[in-house]
Amino acid sequence: MKPETLEVLRARWQRLRIYRYRGSVLVDYRIFRNYIRIESKQRGT
């Protein structure tokens, strides 16, 4: 992944954790998996 993508992911991840979940590893995994799925759809792969 590009550094810009990682930075966006990190910022989004922190926002989701602070505002919605305060969560566990499973929540982190779900956020990450969903982000990857969305990114791959946008790129058409």
CHARMM internal coordinates of N, CA and C (Angstrom, degrees):
IC EDIT
DIST 1 N 1 CA 1.4592
DIST 1 CA 1 C 1.5239
ANGL 1 N 1 CA 1 C 109.81
DIST 1 C 2 N 1.3178
ANGL 1 CA 1 C 2 N 114.34
DIHE 1 N 1 CA 1 C 2 N 149.96
DIST 2 N 2 CA 1.4645
ANGL 1 C 2 N 2 CA 119.50
DIHE 1 CA 1 C 2 N 2 CA 177.55
DIST 2 CA 2 C 1.5268
ANGL 2 N 2 CA 2 C 110.44
DIHE 1 C 2 N 2 CA 2 C -73.36
DIST 2 C 3 N 1.3142
ANGL 2 CA 2 C 3 N 117.10
DIHE 2 N 2 CA 2 C 3 N 153.71
DIST 3 N 3 CA 1.4790
ANGL 2 C 3 N 3 CA 119.99
DIHE 2 CA 2 C 3 N 3 CA 178.02
DIST 3 CA 3 C 1.5244
ANGL 3 N 3 CA 3 C 112.94
DIHE 2 C 3 N 3 CA 3 C -58.21
DIST 3 C 4 N 1.3478
ANGL 3 CA 3 C 4 N 117.14
DIHE 3 N 3 CA 3 C 4 N -36.78
DIST 4 N 4 CA 1.4680
ANGL 3 C 4 N 4 CA 119.58
DIHE 3 CA 3 C 4 N 4 CA 179.24
DIST 4 CA 4 C 1.5296
ANGL 4 N 4 CA 4 C 110.69
DIHE 3 C 4 N 4 CA 4 C -64.14
DIST 4 C 5 N 1.3173
ANGL 4 CA 4 C 5 N 115.81
DIHE 4 N 4 CA 4 C 5 N -40.47
DIST 5 N 5 CA 1.4646
ANGL 4 C 5 N 5 CA 120.53
DIHE 4 CA 4 C 5 N 5 CA 179.38
DIST 5 CA 5 C 1.5195
ANGL 5 N 5 CA 5 C 110.42
DIHE 4 C 5 N 5 CA 5 C -63.80
DIST 5 C 6 N 1.3146
ANGL 5 CA 5 C 6 N 116.18
DIHE 5 N 5 CA 5 C 6 N -42.40
DIST 6 N 6 CA 1.4626
ANGL 5 C 6 N 6 CA 119.79
DIHE 5 CA 5 C 6 N 6 CA 179.13
DIST 6 CA 6 C 1.5211
ANGL 6 N 6 CA 6 C 111.31
DIHE 5 C 6 N 6 CA 6 C -63.44
DIST 6 C 7 N 1.3278
ANGL 6 CA 6 C 7 N 116.65
DIHE 6 N 6 CA 6 C 7 N -38.53
DIST 7 N 7 CA 1.4619
ANGL 6 C 7 N 7 CA 120.29
DIHE 6 CA 6 C 7 N 7 CA 179.71
DIST 7 CA 7 C 1.5275
ANGL 7 N 7 CA 7 C 110.94
DIHE 6 C 7 N 7 CA 7 C -65.97
DIST 7 C 8 N 1.3298
ANGL 7 CA 7 C 8 N 116.72
DIHE 7 N 7 CA 7 C 8 N -42.76
DIST 8 N 8 CA 1.4673
ANGL 7 C 8 N 8 CA 120.85
DIHE 7 CA 7 C 8 N 8 CA 177.55
DIST 8 CA 8 C 1.5205
ANGL 8 N 8 CA 8 C 109.89
DIHE 7 C 8 N 8 CA 8 C -62.27
DIST 8 C 9 N 1.3191
ANGL 8 CA 8 C 9 N 116.06
DIHE 8 N 8 CA 8 C 9 N -44.98
DIST 9 N 9 CA 1.4622
ANGL 8 C 9 N 9 CA 120.61
DIHE 8 CA 8 C 9 N 9 CA 179.53
DIST 9 CA 9 C 1.5250
ANGL 9 N 9 CA 9 C 111.06
DIHE 8 C 9 N 9 CA 9 C -60.36
DIST 9 C 10 N 1.3138
ANGL 9 CA 9 C 10 N 116.43
DIHE 9 N 9 CA 9 C 10 N -44.46
DIST 10 N 10 CA 1.4655
ANGL 9 C 10 N 10 CA 120.10
DIHE 9 CA 9 C 10 N 10 CA -178.81
DIST 10 CA 10 C 1.5275
ANGL 10 N 10 CA 10 C 111.27
DIHE 9 C 10 N 10 CA 10 C -63.26
DIST 10 C 11 N 1.3228
ANGL 10 CA 10 C 11 N 116.78
DIHE 10 N 10 CA 10 C 11 N -43.27
DIST 11 N 11 CA 1.4699
ANGL 10 C 11 N 11 CA 120.49
DIHE 10 CA 10 C 11 N 11 CA 179.93
DIST 11 CA 11 C 1.5249
ANGL 11 N 11 CA 11 C 110.88
DIHE 10 C 11 N 11 CA 11 C -64.84
DIST 11 C 12 N 1.3242
ANGL 11 CA 11 C 12 N 116.69
DIHE 11 N 11 CA 11 C 12 N -44.18
DIST 12 N 12 CA 1.4684
ANGL 11 C 12 N 12 CA 120.61
DIHE 11 CA 11 C 12 N 12 CA -179.69
DIST 12 CA 12 C 1.5177
ANGL 12 N 12 CA 12 C 110.84
DIHE 11 C 12 N 12 CA 12 C -64.93
DIST 12 C 13 N 1.3141
ANGL 12 CA 12 C 13 N 115.73
DIHE 12 N 12 CA 12 C 13 N -41.24
DIST 13 N 13 CA 1.4566
ANGL 12 C 13 N 13 CA 122.35
DIHE 12 CA 12 C 13 N 13 CA 179.82
DIST 13 CA 13 C 1.5241
ANGL 13 N 13 CA 13 C 110.24
DIHE 12 C 13 N 13 CA 13 C -60.36
DIST 13 C 14 N 1.3253
ANGL 13 CA 13 C 14 N 116.41
DIHE 13 N 13 CA 13 C 14 N -46.18
DIST 14 N 14 CA 1.4627
ANGL 13 C 14 N 14 CA 119.76
DIHE 13 CA 13 C 14 N 14 CA 179.72
DIST 14 CA 14 C 1.5231
ANGL 14 N 14 CA 14 C 111.42
DIHE 13 C 14 N 14 CA 14 C -63.12
DIST 14 C 15 N 1.3274
ANGL 14 CA 14 C 15 N 117.56
DIHE 14 N 14 CA 14 C 15 N -42.31
DIST 15 N 15 CA 1.4676
ANGL 14 C 15 N 15 CA 120.59
DIHE 14 CA 14 C 15 N 15 CA 178.24
DIST 15 CA 15 C 1.5181
ANGL 15 N 15 CA 15 C 111.16
DIHE 14 C 15 N 15 CA 15 C -60.87
DIST 15 C 16 N 1.3171
ANGL 15 CA 15 C 16 N 116.60
DIHE 15 N 15 CA 15 C 16 N -46.77
DIST 16 N 16 CA 1.4653
ANGL 15 C 16 N 16 CA 120.19
DIHE 15 CA 15 C 16 N 16 CA -179.75
DIST 16 CA 16 C 1.5225
ANGL 16 N 16 CA 16 C 111.10
DIHE 15 C 16 N 16 CA 16 C -60.74
DIST 16 C 17 N 1.3107
ANGL 16 CA 16 C 17 N 116.52
DIHE 16 N 16 CA 16 C 17 N -43.51
DIST 17 N 17 CA 1.4693
ANGL 16 C 17 N 17 CA 119.71
DIHE 16 CA 16 C 17 N 17 CA -178.35
DIST 17 CA 17 C 1.5121
ANGL 17 N 17 CA 17 C 111.34
DIHE 16 C 17 N 17 CA 17 C -66.94
DIST 17 C 18 N 1.3196
ANGL 17 CA 17 C 18 N 117.80
DIHE 17 N 17 CA 17 C 18 N -41.50
DIST 18 N 18 CA 1.4665
ANGL 17 C 18 N 18 CA 120.43
DIHE 17 CA 17 C 18 N 18 CA -176.82
DIST 18 CA 18 C 1.5178
ANGL 18 N 18 CA 18 C 110.32
DIHE 17 C 18 N 18 CA 18 C -68.82
DIST 18 C 19 N 1.3217
ANGL 18 CA 18 C 19 N 117.22
DIHE 18 N 18 CA 18 C 19 N -47.89
DIST 19 N 19 CA 1.4593
ANGL 18 C 19 N 19 CA 120.06
DIHE 18 CA 18 C 19 N 19 CA -169.64
DIST 19 CA 19 C 1.5164
ANGL 19 N 19 CA 19 C 113.77
DIHE 18 C 19 N 19 CA 19 C -87.09
DIST 19 C 20 N 1.3227
ANGL 19 CA 19 C 20 N 117.99
DIHE 19 N 19 CA 19 C 20 N -30.97
DIST 20 N 20 CA 1.4620
ANGL 19 C 20 N 20 CA 117.78
DIHE 19 CA 19 C 20 N 20 CA -172.28
DIST 20 CA 20 C 1.5151
ANGL 20 N 20 CA 20 C 114.24
DIHE 19 C 20 N 20 CA 20 C -109.33
DIST 20 C 21 N 1.2945
ANGL 20 CA 20 C 21 N 118.03
DIHE 20 N 20 CA 20 C 21 N -42.88
DIST 21 N 21 CA 1.4530
ANGL 20 C 21 N 21 CA 117.91
DIHE 20 CA 20 C 21 N 21 CA -163.21
DIST 21 CA 21 C 1.5205
ANGL 21 N 21 CA 21 C 116.25
DIHE 20 C 21 N 21 CA 21 C -113.92
DIST 21 C 22 N 1.3095
ANGL 21 CA 21 C 22 N 119.37
DIHE 21 N 21 CA 21 C 22 N -50.90
DIST 22 N 22 CA 1.4720
ANGL 21 C 22 N 22 CA 123.08
DIHE 21 CA 21 C 22 N 22 CA -168.74
DIST 22 CA 22 C 1.5266
ANGL 22 N 22 CA 22 C 109.52
DIHE 21 C 22 N 22 CA 22 C 55.51
DIST 22 C 23 N 1.3252
ANGL 22 CA 22 C 23 N 114.52
DIHE 22 N 22 CA 22 C 23 N 59.84
DIST 23 N 23 CA 1.4268
ANGL 22 C 23 N 23 CA 115.70
DIHE 22 CA 22 C 23 N 23 CA -153.98
DIST 23 CA 23 C 1.4931
ANGL 23 N 23 CA 23 C 120.24
DIHE 22 C 23 N 23 CA 23 C -110.18
DIST 23 C 24 N 1.2728
ANGL 23 CA 23 C 24 N 109.83
DIHE 23 N 23 CA 23 C 24 N -163.47
DIST 24 N 24 CA 1.4477
ANGL 23 C 24 N 24 CA 123.43
DIHE 23 CA 23 C 24 N 24 CA -175.03
DIST 24 CA 24 C 1.5216
ANGL 24 N 24 CA 24 C 109.38
DIHE 23 C 24 N 24 CA 24 C -102.57
DIST 24 C 25 N 1.3046
ANGL 24 CA 24 C 25 N 114.99
DIHE 24 N 24 CA 24 C 25 N 179.45
DIST 25 N 25 CA 1.4600
ANGL 24 C 25 N 25 CA 120.82
DIHE 24 CA 24 C 25 N 25 CA 177.31
DIST 25 CA 25 C 1.5213
ANGL 25 N 25 CA 25 C 110.31
DIHE 24 C 25 N 25 CA 25 C -63.73
DIST 25 C 26 N 1.3178
ANGL 25 CA 25 C 26 N 117.57
DIHE 25 N 25 CA 25 C 26 N -36.64
DIST 26 N 26 CA 1.4631
ANGL 25 C 26 N 26 CA 120.05
DIHE 25 CA 25 C 26 N 26 CA 179.73
DIST 26 CA 26 C 1.5177
ANGL 26 N 26 CA 26 C 111.44
DIHE 25 C 26 N 26 CA 26 C -62.83
DIST 26 C 27 N 1.3147
ANGL 26 CA 26 C 27 N 117.48
DIHE 26 N 26 CA 26 C 27 N -39.11
DIST 27 N 27 CA 1.4639
ANGL 26 C 27 N 27 CA 120.86
DIHE 26 CA 26 C 27 N 27 CA 177.23
DIST 27 CA 27 C 1.5247
ANGL 27 N 27 CA 27 C 109.32
DIHE 26 C 27 N 27 CA 27 C -64.26
DIST 27 C 28 N 1.3233
ANGL 27 CA 27 C 28 N 117.20
DIHE 27 N 27 CA 27 C 28 N -44.06
DIST 28 N 28 CA 1.4618
ANGL 27 C 28 N 28 CA 120.67
DIHE 27 CA 27 C 28 N 28 CA 177.79
DIST 28 CA 28 C 1.5216
ANGL 28 N 28 CA 28 C 110.73
DIHE 27 C 28 N 28 CA 28 C -58.73
DIST 28 C 29 N 1.3061
ANGL 28 CA 28 C 29 N 116.38
DIHE 28 N 28 CA 28 C 29 N -44.15
DIST 29 N 29 CA 1.4584
ANGL 28 C 29 N 29 CA 120.65
DIHE 28 CA 28 C 29 N 29 CA -179.58
DIST 29 CA 29 C 1.5210
ANGL 29 N 29 CA 29 C 110.76
DIHE 28 C 29 N 29 CA 29 C -62.01
DIST 29 C 30 N 1.3270
ANGL 29 CA 29 C 30 N 116.64
DIHE 29 N 29 CA 29 C 30 N -42.66
DIST 30 N 30 CA 1.4610
ANGL 29 C 30 N 30 CA 120.95
DIHE 29 CA 29 C 30 N 30 CA -179.47
DIST 30 CA 30 C 1.5256
ANGL 30 N 30 CA 30 C 111.31
DIHE 29 C 30 N 30 CA 30 C -63.88
DIST 30 C 31 N 1.3277
ANGL 30 CA 30 C 31 N 117.18
DIHE 30 N 30 CA 30 C 31 N -42.85
DIST 31 N 31 CA 1.4624
ANGL 30 C 31 N 31 CA 121.00
DIHE 30 CA 30 C 31 N 31 CA 178.01
DIST 31 CA 31 C 1.5294
ANGL 31 N 31 CA 31 C 109.43
DIHE 30 C 31 N 31 CA 31 C -60.38
DIST 31 C 32 N 1.3106
ANGL 31 CA 31 C 32 N 116.67
DIHE 31 N 31 CA 31 C 32 N -46.66
DIST 32 N 32 CA 1.4573
ANGL 31 C 32 N 32 CA 121.30
DIHE 31 CA 31 C 32 N 32 CA -177.94
DIST 32 CA 32 C 1.5235
ANGL 32 N 32 CA 32 C 111.33
DIHE 31 C 32 N 32 CA 32 C -64.21
DIST 32 C 33 N 1.3168
ANGL 32 CA 32 C 33 N 117.17
DIHE 32 N 32 CA 32 C 33 N -44.71
DIST 33 N 33 CA 1.4616
ANGL 32 C 33 N 33 CA 121.76
DIHE 32 CA 32 C 33 N 33 CA -179.52
DIST 33 CA 33 C 1.5204
ANGL 33 N 33 CA 33 C 111.24
DIHE 32 C 33 N 33 CA 33 C -62.61
DIST 33 C 34 N 1.3326
ANGL 33 CA 33 C 34 N 116.62
DIHE 33 N 33 CA 33 C 34 N -44.29
DIST 34 N 34 CA 1.4614
ANGL 33 C 34 N 34 CA 119.94
DIHE 33 CA 33 C 34 N 34 CA 179.20
DIST 34 CA 34 C 1.5167
ANGL 34 N 34 CA 34 C 111.19
DIHE 33 C 34 N 34 CA 34 C -64.04
DIST 34 C 35 N 1.3106
ANGL 34 CA 34 C 35 N 117.53
DIHE 34 N 34 CA 34 C 35 N -39.50
DIST 35 N 35 CA 1.4598
ANGL 34 C 35 N 35 CA 120.79
DIHE 34 CA 34 C 35 N 35 CA 179.03
DIST 35 CA 35 C 1.5298
ANGL 35 N 35 CA 35 C 110.54
DIHE 34 C 35 N 35 CA 35 C -62.56
DIST 35 C 36 N 1.3132
ANGL 35 CA 35 C 36 N 117.14
DIHE 35 N 35 CA 35 C 36 N -44.35
DIST 36 N 36 CA 1.4671
ANGL 35 C 36 N 36 CA 120.93
DIHE 35 CA 35 C 36 N 36 CA 179.24
DIST 36 CA 36 C 1.5219
ANGL 36 N 36 CA 36 C 110.06
DIHE 35 C 36 N 36 CA 36 C -62.23
DIST 36 C 37 N 1.3186
ANGL 36 CA 36 C 37 N 117.46
DIHE 36 N 36 CA 36 C 37 N -41.69
DIST 37 N 37 CA 1.4619
ANGL 36 C 37 N 37 CA 121.09
DIHE 36 CA 36 C 37 N 37 CA 179.68
DIST 37 CA 37 C 1.5266
ANGL 37 N 37 CA 37 C 111.06
DIHE 36 C 37 N 37 CA 37 C -62.12
DIST 37 C 38 N 1.3216
ANGL 37 CA 37 C 38 N 116.79
DIHE 37 N 37 CA 37 C 38 N -45.11
DIST 38 N 38 CA 1.4610
ANGL 37 C 38 N 38 CA 121.41
DIHE 37 CA 37 C 38 N 38 CA 179.89
DIST 38 CA 38 C 1.5283
ANGL 38 N 38 CA 38 C 110.35
DIHE 37 C 38 N 38 CA 38 C -63.75
DIST 38 C 39 N 1.3215
ANGL 38 CA 38 C 39 N 116.84
DIHE 38 N 38 CA 38 C 39 N -44.92
DIST 39 N 39 CA 1.4653
ANGL 38 C 39 N 39 CA 120.64
DIHE 38 CA 38 C 39 N 39 CA 179.42
DIST 39 CA 39 C 1.5238
ANGL 39 N 39 CA 39 C 111.34
DIHE 38 C 39 N 39 CA 39 C -60.39
DIST 39 C 40 N 1.3176
ANGL 39 CA 39 C 40 N 117.34
DIHE 39 N 39 CA 39 C 40 N -43.43
DIST 40 N 40 CA 1.4603
ANGL 39 C 40 N 40 CA 119.28
DIHE 39 CA 39 C 40 N 40 CA -177.73
DIST 40 CA 40 C 1.5255
ANGL 40 N 40 CA 40 C 111.23
DIHE 39 C 40 N 40 CA 40 C -68.13
DIST 40 C 41 N 1.3270
ANGL 40 CA 40 C 41 N 118.60
DIHE 40 N 40 CA 40 C 41 N -33.09
DIST 41 N 41 CA 1.4651
ANGL 40 C 41 N 41 CA 120.86
DIHE 40 CA 40 C 41 N 41 CA 175.72
DIST 41 CA 41 C 1.5180
ANGL 41 N 41 CA 41 C 110.89
DIHE 40 C 41 N 41 CA 41 C -66.21
DIST 41 C 42 N 1.3250
ANGL 41 CA 41 C 42 N 117.33
DIHE 41 N 41 CA 41 C 42 N -40.91
DIST 42 N 42 CA 1.4607
ANGL 41 C 42 N 42 CA 121.19
DIHE 41 CA 41 C 42 N 42 CA -179.19
DIST 42 CA 42 C 1.5234
ANGL 42 N 42 CA 42 C 111.21
DIHE 41 C 42 N 42 CA 42 C -65.41
DIST 42 C 43 N 1.3060
ANGL 42 CA 42 C 43 N 117.11
DIHE 42 N 42 CA 42 C 43 N -32.40
DIST 43 N 43 CA 1.4654
ANGL 42 C 43 N 43 CA 120.68
DIHE 42 CA 42 C 43 N 43 CA -179.43
DIST 43 CA 43 C 1.5196
ANGL 43 N 43 CA 43 C 112.11
DIHE 42 C 43 N 43 CA 43 C -84.99
DIST 43 C 44 N 1.3154
ANGL 43 CA 43 C 44 N 116.92
DIHE 43 N 43 CA 43 C 44 N -11.82
DIST 44 N 44 CA 1.4499
ANGL 43 C 44 N 44 CA 120.44
DIHE 43 CA 43 C 44 N 44 CA 177.97
DIST 44 CA 44 C 1.5087
ANGL 44 N 44 CA 44 C 114.95
DIHE 43 C 44 N 44 CA 44 C 77.43
DIST 44 C 45 N 1.3316
ANGL 44 CA 44 C 45 N 116.51
DIHE 44 N 44 CA 44 C 45 N 29.24
DIST 45 N 45 CA 1.4652
ANGL 44 C 45 N 45 CA 118.82
DIHE 44 CA 44 C 45 N 45 CA 179.26
DIST 45 CA 45 C 1.4977
ANGL 45 N 45 CA 45 C 110.64
DIHE 44 C 45 N 45 CA 45 C -100.41
END
COOR INIT
IC SEED 1 N 1 CA 1 C
IC BUILD
